[in-house]
Amino acid sequence: MAPDRRLHIGAVHKAYGRRAVLRGADLTVSAGMLAGVVGENGSGKSTLLRIAVGQLMPDCGSVQRFGALGYCPQQAVVNDTLTVAQHLRLFQVAYRLPRLDHAWELMDLLGFGGERRTRAGELSGGTRQKLNLTLALMHDPPLLVLDEPYQGFDWDTHQRFWQLAGRLRSQGRSVVVVSHLLHDLQHFDTVHHLRDGRLHEEGVPR
Ligand SMILES: Nc1ncnc2c1ncn2[C@@H]1O[C@H](COP(=O)(O)OP(=O)(O)OP(=O)(O)O)[C@@H](O)[C@H]1O
């Protein structure tokens, strides 16, 4: 097996009842790679990512991950009664981080550094998503799995997200992003189109 492999999904099948969503999906992501997963609504992108991170079991097929993982789910999993800073402290303990410097940096980069004391329930939709993304990135893991991470971001933040993704790639991180936006495809090294339950690698528009 290639030593720089960070995620390997092989012949994964998944059905919900009679609805077969994944029918032999394969995906390999190496170090320093920015991979896009695209497809129509309901094609199974979130199902694939949930299987990739171990949140959902496939019916059959294999999933291998190498090293720590950061997962940004499509719906933010936050507690409305806790402030942004309290979320970061909670995850600091979970990730066993000595410091929160990187998290504060990410907050500033995503433009919500002033919201430390705001409760998650009082955040705007876009800012809630910024918190969701920060929680996935703050421990600087080698593999990032991001399900439409920039939903609700304004254009400036959207652009900064892609700068950040490019920086992570150049630092050797592996990043998988579900995207719906045609103009984002140019950022990827590889684009994988989920169609009829399988992933088809397609050329990247430049
Ligand atoms: N827990 C579940 N139980 C039953 N069916 C489900 C469940 N989760 C997803 N599905 C169905 O599986 C299919 C794939 O859903 P999934 O959310 O993976 O698609 P998606 O490509 O991420 O969609 P979108 O682009 O709308 O986010 C859909 O038909 C959906 O209704």
The ligand as a MOL file (V3000), in Angstrom:
LIG
                    3D

  0  0  0     0  0            999 V3000
M  V30 BEGIN CTAB
M  V30 COUNTS 31 33 0 0 0
M  V30 BEGIN ATOM
M  V30 1 N -30.9210 7.8480 7.7670 0
M  V30 2 C -31.5220 7.6760 6.5890 0
M  V30 3 N -32.5690 6.8220 6.4690 0
M  V30 4 C -33.1620 6.6230 5.2640 0
M  V30 5 N -32.7820 7.2130 4.1140 0
M  V30 6 C -31.7470 8.0590 4.1890 0
M  V30 7 C -31.0690 8.3420 5.4190 0
M  V30 8 N -30.0660 9.2190 5.1570 0
M  V30 9 C -30.1260 9.4940 3.8470 0
M  V30 10 N -31.1320 8.8030 3.2570 0
M  V30 11 C -31.4760 8.8090 1.8250 0
M  V30 12 O -30.3190 8.3920 1.1120 0
M  V30 13 C -30.1710 9.1660 -0.0720 0
M  V30 14 C -28.7950 9.8400 -0.0490 0
M  V30 15 O -28.7930 10.8180 0.9760 0
M  V30 16 P -27.5030 11.7200 1.2540 0
M  V30 17 O -27.8740 12.6830 2.3460 0
M  V30 18 O -26.3350 10.8550 1.4730 0
M  V30 19 O -27.3580 12.4630 -0.1410 0
M  V30 20 P -26.5200 13.7810 -0.5450 0
M  V30 21 O -25.9160 13.5000 -1.8720 0
M  V30 22 O -25.6050 14.1650 0.5550 0
M  V30 23 O -27.6890 14.8460 -0.6770 0
M  V30 24 P -27.6310 16.4790 -0.6370 0
M  V30 25 O -26.8800 16.9430 -1.8410 0
M  V30 26 O -29.0860 16.8390 -0.7030 0
M  V30 27 O -26.9900 16.8680 0.6650 0
M  V30 28 C -31.3510 10.1160 -0.1120 0
M  V30 29 O -32.3490 9.5280 -0.9310 0
M  V30 30 C -31.8020 10.1950 1.3220 0
M  V30 31 O -33.1790 10.4570 1.3900 0
M  V30 END ATOM
M  V30 BEGIN BOND
M  V30 1 1 1 2
M  V30 2 1 2 3
M  V30 3 2 2 7
M  V30 4 2 3 4
M  V30 5 1 4 5
M  V30 6 2 5 6
M  V30 7 1 6 7
M  V30 8 1 6 10
M  V30 9 1 7 8
M  V30 10 2 8 9
M  V30 11 1 9 10
M  V30 12 1 10 11
M  V30 13 1 11 12
M  V30 14 1 11 30
M  V30 15 1 12 13
M  V30 16 1 13 14
M  V30 17 1 13 28
M  V30 18 1 14 15
M  V30 19 1 15 16
M  V30 20 2 16 17
M  V30 21 1 16 18
M  V30 22 1 16 19
M  V30 23 1 19 20
M  V30 24 2 20 21
M  V30 25 1 20 22
M  V30 26 1 20 23
M  V30 27 1 23 24
M  V30 28 2 24 25
M  V30 29 1 24 26
M  V30 30 1 24 27
M  V30 31 1 28 29
M  V30 32 1 28 30
M  V30 33 1 30 31
M  V30 END BOND
M  V30 END CTAB
M  END
